[in-house]
């Protein structure tokens, strides 16, 4: 989970999330979210009828987007199921650096939390 501000949820994916990632899944107008703060290897799938009903009970109506995914968590154990209900979802490809870097090439950008270094 790269960023969540109460309305927008941004998930990042890549082989080594220490320095960069190459794909983001961005949910906007999040109405319901149930997933751990730290996880890896999400396996996206269609939500079950019971999961859709759970979201409907909490949100009060059918959401335009309901996504389910199973993940692995640091503590191990059973794979928890995650649910996100939102107004929309977008998949964005491109190299996103997780550290300050000058002279970005076309298609490259910095993660939202990255700030320039303090002047010496």
FENLINDA-V393533 format. One line per field, one symbol per residue. burial: b if it has 9 or more other C-alpha atoms within 8 Angstrom, else e. A space follows every 10 residues. Layout:
# FENLINDA-V393533
burial->???
This chain:
# FENLINDA-V393533
burial->beebeebbbb bbbbeeeeeb bbbbbbbbbb bbbeeeeebe ebeeeebeee bbeebbeebe eebebbbbbb bbbeeeeebb bbbbbbbbbe eeebbbbbbb eeeeeeebbb beebeeeeee
